[in-house]
Amino acid sequence: MSFYDHIQEEDPDIFSALEGEDKREAEGLELIPSENYVSRAVKEAMASSLTNKYAEGYPGKRYYGGQEFTDKVETLAIERAKTLFGAEYANVQPLGGANANIAMYMALLQPGDTVLGMDLSHGGHLTHGHPVTYLTKIFNFVRYGMKDVETGEIDYDEMRRVAKEVRPKIVLAGFSAYPRELDYAKFVDIAREVGAIAVMDTAHIAGLVAGKAVKNPFDYGFDVMTTTTHKTLRGPRGGMILTRESEDLAKRIDKAVFPGFQGGPHMHQIAAKAVSFREALHPSFKAYAKQIIANTHAMEKVFIEHGARLITGGSDNHLILLDASKSFGISGGEAESLLDRAGITLNKNVIADDTRKPMDPSGIRFGTSAITTRGFREEESAEVAKIMIEVLTKRGDATVAESLTKIRTLALAHPIPESFL
Ligand SMILES: *Cc1c(COP(=O)(O)O)cnc(C)c1O
């Protein structure tokens, strides 16, 4: 039986697109570090009748009746999230990571207040104050960055100096394209020194934190964490805001998410979040998180041996940022499309001090969370890195075609597990 029996009958056009996407995900290799494959159980929750239900409000305090089961689902999601991250409070309603960040700003700031966040070209996210976002019309974003791009060390002295000067209300840590662990204690120190709230945007590494493969920012005194649930955490597309201990902050956050910013919660997604959190609490998820990092190290080693330039010199997490211009004499965009033709999906990415334009940057960004779900281990990950180098150095049609065959063979040998289809 197909997952799409009824769509196939009712809507052949959408059916063929869905089938195409399933095939694309199965046959190619997904190296985009913000993507993953969710379990069948997570998909079933997303497809449940809970999508029919309006549940504005929070468990026990809703605007409509009939909340017997929504309350049960949301309470379980909240309790599991708290256990997973060591938080006192959790809001599981944000529709995505951007929504979580916007609600967090609304909860903690007044218009005109200042946020000290990571420079976008050094790995920060759009919602950390990119001029194209509406956020920059409301709040004032000030930057810190790396002191040394070759090691990834953050310039904490400069950060402290700027913090004292601009007196931010939020000191924001976190990134979309930064491969190193942060010195969380220093962030919290600086935040405390200037009376700011310490917030970590854990979107990319939430699964690694949950799987205890990297440090947990709450252990270092961070007040709030925002996150996506669909990246390394391997849940449904969505967001979440966690508060370590302050009930006052948690209350402000709940009000900001609803009614401040969003409408009715997507209860089917919240059920799917709960299912994925239960999966992440299982001991096998720890092994998964650990393997993600082992696989990144296996790829890192091959690239370093080849003499490629990795931003920050390597990686401590699930992602690698590679300077394609310096390493292979091509742009990030050219690297992306060559690898795409060879069955490898990743994305071009701006790198620190990029000499090229943001729309046509020098870097590529890739990661191992999805291939690790497929069961890739160090050996296969190293093999992928070797194939990537072959494609990026030789670049001819014959090499691309040969590499596509190799990638397809690797993908076939490690199909997406049955319980993830
Ligand atoms: C992905 C990401 C987000 C945004 O998540 P969406 O679900 O795409 O809105 C926010 N912050 C960081 C650091 C991210 O990597």
PDBQT file of the ligand as one rigid body, heavy atoms in Angstrom, charges set to zero:
ROOT
HETATM    1  C1  LIG A 501      17.176  27.267  10.039  1.00  0.00    +0.000 C 
HETATM    2  C2  LIG A 501      17.390  28.317  11.028  1.00  0.00    +0.000 A 
HETATM    3  C3  LIG A 501      16.355  29.162  11.433  1.00  0.00    +0.000 A 
HETATM    4  C4  LIG A 501      15.021  29.246  10.734  1.00  0.00    +0.000 C 
HETATM    5  O1  LIG A 501      14.251  28.134  10.684  1.00  0.00    +0.000 OA
HETATM    6  P1  LIG A 501      12.987  28.053   9.690  1.00  0.00    +0.000 P 
HETATM    7  O2  LIG A 501      12.266  26.864  10.180  1.00  0.00    +0.000 OA
HETATM    8  O3  LIG A 501      13.533  27.935   8.315  1.00  0.00    +0.000 OA
HETATM    9  O4  LIG A 501      12.179  29.302   9.857  1.00  0.00    +0.000 OA
HETATM   10  C5  LIG A 501      16.607  30.056  12.466  1.00  0.00    +0.000 A 
HETATM   11  N1  LIG A 501      17.814  30.131  13.034  1.00  0.00    +0.000 NA
HETATM   12  C6  LIG A 501      18.847  29.362  12.645  1.00  0.00    +0.000 A 
HETATM   13  C7  LIG A 501      20.162  29.507  13.317  1.00  0.00    +0.000 C 
HETATM   14  C8  LIG A 501      18.672  28.441  11.622  1.00  0.00    +0.000 A 
HETATM   15  O5  LIG A 501      19.698  27.704  11.212  1.00  0.00    +0.000 OA
ENDROOT
TORSDOF 0
